[in-house]
Amino acid sequence: MVNPRQANSTLKLIDEYCRYYRNLFSEVRSFKAFTHLHAGIISDMPLLNWGMVERSRAVSNAR
């Protein structure tokens, strides 16, 4: 049987929070998605709305 690999670390805050939920996930990629979801929640990136997406597509299509 193959040993499961360990998930890569993200921020210490997220790792400490998510380690309590590690046993809920049977696959590492599901757990990684869970941690990346939390990283996205606390990131300071601006939220995209459909108007911004459409304007950026219109500019790229015009070129």
N, CA, C and O atoms as a printed pandas DataFrame, in Angstrom:
     atom_number atom_name residue_name chain_id  residue_number  x_coord  y_coord  z_coord
0              1         N          MET        A               1    0.839   -1.179    0.000
1              2        CA          MET        A               1    0.000    0.000    0.000
2              3         C          MET        A               1    0.883    1.240    0.000
3              4         O          MET        A               1    1.935    1.266    0.638
4              5         N          VAL        A               2    0.456    2.244   -0.704
5              6        CA          VAL        A               2    1.215    3.486   -0.824
6              7         C          VAL        A               2    0.888    4.386    0.360
7              8         O          VAL        A               2   -0.276    4.549    0.726
8              9         N          ASN        A               3    1.910    4.960    0.946
9             10        CA          ASN        A               3    1.704    5.918    2.032
10            11         C          ASN        A               3    1.195    7.230    1.473
11            12         O          ASN        A               3    1.708    7.698    0.457
12            13         N          PRO        A               4    0.194    7.844    2.108
13            14        CA          PRO        A               4   -0.298    9.135    1.618
14            15         C          PRO        A               4    0.740   10.219    1.839
15            16         O          PRO        A               4    1.458   10.221    2.839
16            17         N          ARG        A               5    0.807   11.144    0.887
17            18        CA          ARG        A               5    1.779   12.226    1.023
18            19         C          ARG        A               5    1.207   13.326    1.895
19            20         O          ARG        A               5   -0.006   13.424    2.078
20            21         N          GLN        A               6    2.079   14.140    2.422
21            22        CA          GLN        A               6    1.683   15.239    3.291
22            23         C          GLN        A               6    1.362   16.474    2.457
23            24         O          GLN        A               6    1.965   16.699    1.407
24            25         N          ALA        A               7    0.421   17.260    2.926
25            26        CA          ALA        A               7    0.070   18.505    2.245
26            27         C          ALA        A               7    1.155   19.541    2.489
27            28         O          ALA        A               7    1.775   19.556    3.553
28            29         N          ASN        A               8    1.386   20.404    1.511
29            30        CA          ASN        A               8    2.343   21.501    1.670
30            31         C          ASN        A               8    1.776   22.517    2.648
31            32         O          ASN        A               8    0.561   22.674    2.767
32            33         N          SER        A               9    2.667   23.198    3.340
33            34        CA          SER        A               9    2.199   24.184    4.316
34            35         C          SER        A               9    1.847   25.495    3.628
35            36         O          SER        A               9    2.415   25.842    2.592
36            37         N          THR        A              10    0.910   26.208    4.214
37            38        CA          THR        A              10    0.533   27.546    3.744
38            39         C          THR        A              10    0.916   28.520    4.851
39            40         O          THR        A              10    2.042   28.459    5.346
40            41         N          LEU        A              11    0.064   29.372    5.238
41            42        CA          LEU        A              11    0.319   30.259    6.368
42            43         C          LEU        A              11    0.145   29.485    7.672
43            44         O          LEU        A              11   -0.677   28.573    7.756
44            45         N          LYS        A              12    0.913   29.851    8.675
45            46        CA          LYS        A              12    0.850   29.145    9.952
46            47         C          LYS        A              12   -0.549   29.225   10.549
47            48         O          LYS        A              12   -1.040   28.246   11.112
48            49         N          LEU        A              13   -1.185   30.367   10.432
49            50        CA          LEU        A              13   -2.535   30.555   10.948
50            51         C          LEU        A              13   -3.505   29.566   10.302
51            52         O          LEU        A              13   -4.305   28.930   10.986
52            53         N          ILE        A              14   -3.423   29.447    8.985
53            54        CA          ILE        A              14   -4.322   28.548    8.255
54            55         C          ILE        A              14   -4.000   27.094    8.582
55            56         O          ILE        A              14   -4.906   26.282    8.772
56            57         N          ASP        A              15   -2.719   26.766    8.648
57            58        CA          ASP        A              15   -2.319   25.389    8.974
58            59         C          ASP        A              15   -2.826   24.973   10.353
59            60         O          ASP        A              15   -3.322   23.860   10.529
60            61         N          GLU        A              16   -2.700   25.862   11.321
61            62        CA          GLU        A              16   -3.163   25.540   12.673
62            63         C          GLU        A              16   -4.676   25.384   12.726
63            64         O          GLU        A              16   -5.191   24.515   13.430
64            65         N          TYR        A              17   -5.380   26.216   11.991
65            66        CA          TYR        A              17   -6.835   26.126   11.979
66            67         C          TYR        A              17   -7.304   24.856   11.263
67            68         O          TYR        A              17   -8.190   24.156   11.754
68            69         N          CYS        A              18   -6.714   24.564   10.112
69            70        CA          CYS        A              18   -7.179   23.457    9.279
70            71         C          CYS        A              18   -6.736   22.086    9.776
71            72         O          CYS        A              18   -7.310   21.078    9.365
72            73         N          ARG        A              19   -5.738   22.018   10.643
73            74        CA          ARG        A              19   -5.266   20.704   11.088
74            75         C          ARG        A              19   -6.328   19.959   11.873
75            76         O          ARG        A              19   -6.299   18.729   11.933
76            77         N          TYR        A              20   -7.264   20.674   12.476
77            78        CA          TYR        A              20   -8.350   20.011   13.199
78            79         C          TYR        A              20   -9.325   19.316   12.249
79            80         O          TYR        A              20  -10.055   18.413   12.656
80            81         N          TYR        A              21   -9.336   19.731   11.001
81            82        CA          TYR        A              21  -10.247   19.168   10.010
82            83         C          TYR        A              21   -9.564   18.165    9.075
83            84         O          TYR        A              21  -10.205   17.638    8.165
84            85         N          ARG        A              22   -8.277   17.896    9.290
85            86        CA          ARG        A              22   -7.508   17.031    8.398
86            87         C          ARG        A              22   -8.105   15.634    8.287
87            88         O          ARG        A              22   -8.101   15.053    7.202
88            89         N          ASN        A              23   -8.618   15.082    9.384
89            90        CA          ASN        A              23   -9.140   13.720    9.340
90            91         C          ASN        A              23  -10.460   13.604    8.585
91            92         O          ASN        A              23  -10.927   12.491    8.346
92            93         N          LEU        A              24  -11.071   14.716    8.204
93            94        CA          LEU        A              24  -12.299   14.680    7.411
94            95         C          LEU        A              24  -12.033   14.414    5.932
95            96         O          LEU        A              24  -12.945   14.035    5.197
96            97         N          PHE        A              25  -10.788   14.610    5.491
97            98        CA          PHE        A              25  -10.453   14.496    4.084
98            99         C          PHE        A              25   -9.653   13.225    3.834
99           100         O          PHE        A              25   -8.642   12.978    4.491
100          101         N          SER        A              26  -10.109   12.426    2.886
101          102        CA          SER        A              26   -9.410   11.178    2.585
102          103         C          SER        A              26   -8.252   11.401    1.611
103          104         O          SER        A              26   -7.337   10.580    1.550
104          105         N          GLU        A              27   -8.278   12.488    0.858
105          106        CA          GLU        A              27   -7.230   12.774   -0.125
106          107         C          GLU        A              27   -6.525   14.080    0.225
107          108         O          GLU        A              27   -7.124   15.010    0.764
108          109         N          VAL        A              28   -5.243   14.121   -0.096
109          110        CA          VAL        A              28   -4.452   15.320    0.177
110          111         C          VAL        A              28   -4.939   16.488   -0.670
111          112         O          VAL        A              28   -4.977   17.623   -0.193
112          113         N          ARG        A              29   -5.309   16.226   -1.910
113          114        CA          ARG        A              29   -5.728   17.341   -2.770
114          115         C          ARG        A              29   -7.004   18.000   -2.262
115          116         O          ARG        A              29   -7.183   19.207   -2.425
116          117         N          SER        A              30   -7.894   17.221   -1.647
117          118        CA          SER        A              30   -9.092   17.822   -1.050
118          119         C          SER        A              30   -8.719   18.706    0.132
119          120         O          SER        A              30   -9.277   19.790    0.305
120          121         N          PHE        A              31   -7.785   18.246    0.934
121          122        CA          PHE        A              31   -7.337   19.040    2.076
122          123         C          PHE        A              31   -6.609   20.297    1.608
123          124         O          PHE        A              31   -6.777   21.365    2.196
124          125         N          LYS        A              32   -5.795   20.178    0.546
125          126        CA          LYS        A              32   -5.108   21.345    0.002
126          127         C          LYS        A              32   -6.113   22.365   -0.520
127          128         O          LYS        A              32   -5.933   23.568   -0.328
128          129         N          ALA        A              33   -7.168   21.893   -1.176
129          130        CA          ALA        A              33   -8.203   22.804   -1.660
130          131         C          ALA        A              33   -8.880   23.512   -0.490
131          132         O          ALA        A              33   -9.205   24.696   -0.575
132          133         N          PHE        A              34   -9.087   22.781    0.595
133          134        CA          PHE        A              34   -9.681   23.362    1.800
134          135         C          PHE        A              34   -8.797   24.465    2.374
135          136         O          PHE        A              34   -9.290   25.528    2.751
136          137         N          THR        A              35   -7.487   24.210    2.438
137          138        CA          THR        A              35   -6.573   25.231    2.970
138          139         C          THR        A              35   -6.455   26.418    2.016
139          140         O          THR        A              35   -6.374   27.562    2.464
140          141         N          HIS        A              36   -6.445   26.162    0.714
141          142        CA          HIS        A              36   -6.365   27.267   -0.244
142          143         C          HIS        A              36   -7.643   28.099   -0.234
143          144         O          HIS        A              36   -7.602   29.307   -0.465
144          145         N          LEU        A              37   -8.759   27.464    0.028
145          146        CA          LEU        A              37  -10.012   28.201    0.164
146          147         C          LEU        A              37   -9.927   29.179    1.327
147          148         O          LEU        A              37  -10.365   30.324    1.213
148          149         N          HIS        A              38   -9.369   28.735    2.434
149          150        CA          HIS        A              38   -9.213   29.624    3.587
150          151         C          HIS        A              38   -8.182   30.716    3.314
151          152         O          HIS        A              38   -8.330   31.842    3.789
152          153         N          ALA        A              39   -7.154   30.394    2.563
153          154        CA          ALA        A              39   -6.169   31.420    2.199
154          155         C          ALA        A              39   -6.825   32.483    1.320
155          156         O          ALA        A              39   -6.522   33.668    1.453
156          157         N          GLY        A              40   -7.712   32.070    0.432
157          158        CA          GLY        A              40   -8.425   33.019   -0.420
158          159         C          GLY        A              40   -9.382   33.893    0.359
159          160         O          GLY        A              40   -9.588   35.057    0.018
160          161         N          ILE        A              41   -9.966   33.333    1.405
161          162        CA          ILE        A              41  -10.906   34.101    2.222
162          163         C          ILE        A              41  -10.198   35.242    2.948
163          164         O          ILE        A              41  -10.737   36.343    3.046
164          165         N          ILE        A              42   -8.994   34.985    3.455
165          166        CA          ILE        A              42   -8.317   36.029    4.229
166          167         C          ILE        A              42   -7.385   36.894    3.386
167          168         O          ILE        A              42   -6.782   37.833    3.907
168          169         N          SER        A              43   -7.258   36.596    2.094
169          170        CA          SER        A              43   -6.372   37.409    1.257
170          171         C          SER        A              43   -6.986   38.788    1.026
171          172         O          SER        A              43   -8.192   38.980    1.179
172          173         N          ASP        A              44   -6.148   39.726    0.661
173          174        CA          ASP        A              44   -6.641   41.089    0.443
174          175         C          ASP        A              44   -6.814   41.409   -1.038
175          176         O          ASP        A              44   -6.755   42.573   -1.436
176          177         N          MET        A              45   -7.027   40.385   -1.848
177          178        CA          MET        A              45   -7.300   40.620   -3.267
178          179         C          MET        A              45   -8.703   41.189   -3.417
179          180         O          MET        A              45   -9.616   40.786   -2.696
180          181         N          PRO        A              46   -8.883   42.122   -4.347
181          182        CA          PRO        A              46  -10.232   42.659   -4.542
182          183         C          PRO        A              46  -11.130   41.603   -5.180
183          184         O          PRO        A              46  -10.674   40.769   -5.962
184          185         N          LEU        A              47  -12.406   41.655   -4.836
185          186        CA          LEU        A              47  -13.355   40.722   -5.415
186          187         C          LEU        A              47  -13.667   41.135   -6.851
187          188         O          LEU        A              47  -13.804   42.321   -7.153
188          189         N          LEU        A              48  -13.776   40.152   -7.721
189          190        CA          LEU        A              48  -14.146   40.423   -9.103
190          191         C          LEU        A              48  -15.656   40.374   -9.237
191          192         O          LEU        A              48  -16.317   39.537   -8.621
192          193         N          ASN        A              49  -16.189   41.261  -10.032
193          194        CA          ASN        A              49  -17.598   41.151  -10.360
194          195         C          ASN        A              49  -17.715   40.943  -11.866
195          196         O          ASN        A              49  -16.731   41.106  -12.588
196          197         N          TRP        A              50  -18.888   40.590  -12.343
197          198        CA          TRP        A              50  -19.052   40.245  -13.760
198          199         C          TRP        A              50  -18.768   41.433  -14.674
199          200         O          TRP        A              50  -18.310   41.235  -15.799
200          201         N          GLY        A              51  -19.024   42.648  -14.229
201          202        CA          GLY        A              51  -18.739   43.825  -15.048
202          203         C          GLY        A              51  -17.252   43.972  -15.316
203          204         O          GLY        A              51  -16.851   44.308  -16.430
204          205         N          MET        A              52  -16.436   43.725  -14.309
205          206        CA          MET        A              52  -14.983   43.810  -14.487
206          207         C          MET        A              52  -14.487   42.734  -15.440
207          208         O          MET        A              52  -13.608   42.981  -16.265
208          209         N          VAL        A              53  -15.055   41.537  -15.323
209          210        CA          VAL        A              53  -14.648   40.431  -16.195
210          211         C          VAL        A              53  -15.020   40.746  -17.638
211          212         O          VAL        A              53  -14.212   40.538  -18.544
212          213         N          GLU        A              54  -16.217   41.239  -17.859
213          214        CA          GLU        A              54  -16.668   41.554  -19.219
214          215         C          GLU        A              54  -15.833   42.677  -19.834
215          216         O          GLU        A              54  -15.496   42.617  -21.016
216          217         N          ARG        A              55  -15.497   43.701  -19.045
217          218        CA          ARG        A              55  -14.678   44.793  -19.573
218          219         C          ARG        A              55  -13.288   44.295  -19.947
219          220         O          ARG        A              55  -12.735   44.705  -20.968
220          221         N          SER        A              56  -12.726   43.426  -19.138
221          222        CA          SER        A              56  -11.381   42.914  -19.453
222          223         C          SER        A              56  -11.428   42.022  -20.674
223          224         O          SER        A              56  -10.479   42.013  -21.458
224          225         N          ARG        A              57  -12.501   41.270  -20.859
225          226        CA          ARG        A              57  -12.629   40.434  -22.050
226          227         C          ARG        A              57  -12.824   41.282  -23.289
227          228         O          ARG        A              57  -12.311   40.944  -24.355
228          229         N          ALA        A              58  -13.568   42.394  -23.167
229          230        CA          ALA        A              58  -13.804   43.266  -24.309
230          231         C          ALA        A              58  -12.501   43.916  -24.761
231          232         O          ALA        A              58  -12.265   44.058  -25.961
232          233         N          VAL        A              59  -11.659   44.309  -23.818
233          234        CA          VAL        A              59  -10.374   44.923  -24.162
234          235         C          VAL        A              59   -9.477   43.897  -24.848
235          236         O          VAL        A              59   -8.834   44.211  -25.850
236          237         N          SER        A              60   -9.427   42.678  -24.320
237          238        CA          SER        A              60   -8.551   41.674  -24.912
238          239         C          SER        A              60   -9.064   41.215  -26.280
239          240         O          SER        A              60   -8.266   40.847  -27.141
240          241         N          ASN        A              61  -10.381   41.231  -26.490
241          242        CA          ASN        A              61  -10.935   40.844  -27.791
242          243         C          ASN        A              61  -10.726   41.933  -28.827
243          244         O          ASN        A              61  -10.666   41.636  -30.020
244          245         N          ALA        A              62  -10.613   43.189  -28.405
245          246        CA          ALA        A              62  -10.435   44.305  -29.332
246          247         C          ALA        A              62   -9.020   44.334  -29.906
247          248         O          ALA        A              62   -8.791   44.921  -30.963
248          249         N          ARG        A              63   -8.088   43.713  -29.226
249          250        CA          ARG        A              63   -6.703   43.737  -29.697
250          251         C          ARG        A              63   -6.464   42.818  -30.820
251          252         O          ARG        A              63   -5.342   42.733  -31.319
